[in-house]
Amino acid sequence: MVNYSSAYRRYGRRVTPWERYAQVSGTAVAEVFQQELEGRAEPPGRALDLGCGRGTYTPELARLGWDAVGVDAAPEAIAGAQRRGDAGIRYVIGDVTELEEAGLGRFDLFVDIGCFQGLGAEQREAMGCSVTALANPGATLLMFAFGWTRFRSMIEGVSRDEIEDALPGWEMLAAWPAPTAGLGWPMDRTSPQWYRLGLRAS
């Protein structure tokens, strides 16, 4: 598992490896967010950026009309996000495996860009339960994750089966390859994927 608090302290205000993905693929991420608006009312509802880090992607959700909230367990990350001064966005220190404890309310969209893949098996299951507990009927989850590679010591990966096992209350609606151009080695060898899941009707 990745110790993100330690990593943020080590990198300080420099760009972390996972933030580098935003630098080369920010437009592609924005397009995924834009597509999620199709068929939704205006405003689209509440969105939770899981493992938001220093607010790399949360502002784009807000720009598209979502009532956006970012949550991350690393105080250093949330401090960095709050320094951005993004109007109307709430950044909260919280554990994605215990979201109910953070008093965040309920959401229509969850976004996970590299958070789930950095958790252990038990934490992934707990996160699945936690996200489900905060989901409004009809909620969707957008997840970006790297695939398994021989570079596991440097980059955590996850399979589609592992995602579905941790989120039994959700249906896999779609999966497609994420762009790797510009990522550099070894991230361009990880077969990153986007996954879109929908909350099953109770």
TAGIDA-V839894 format. One record per pair of residues at least 24 apart in sequence whose C-alpha atoms are under 6 Angstrom apart, sorted by the first residue. I is the first residue (numbers start at 1). J is the second residue. If there is no record, write none. Layout:
((I;J) (I;J))
This chain:
((1;118) (1;119) (2;118) (5;74) (24;182) (45;108) (46;107) (46;108) (47;107) (47;108) (47;109) (47;110) (48;110) (49;111) (50;111) (50;112) (51;115) (53;77) (54;78) (54;80) (54;81) (55;81) (96;127) (97;126) (97;127) (97;130) (98;130) (99;130) (106;134) (106;135) (106;136) (107;135) (107;136) (108;136) (108;139) (109;139) (109;140) (109;141) (110;141) (111;141) (111;142) (111;143) (112;143) (113;143) (113;144) (114;144) (114;145) (117;156) (117;157) (117;158) (118;156) (124;166) (125;166) (128;166) (128;167) (138;199) (139;199) (140;197) (140;198) (141;196) (141;197) (142;195) (142;196) (143;194) (143;195) (144;193) (144;194) (145;192) (145;193) (146;190) (146;192) (147;190) (147;191) (147;192) (149;190) (169;200) (170;197) (170;198) (170;199) (170;200) (171;197) (171;198) (172;197) (173;197))
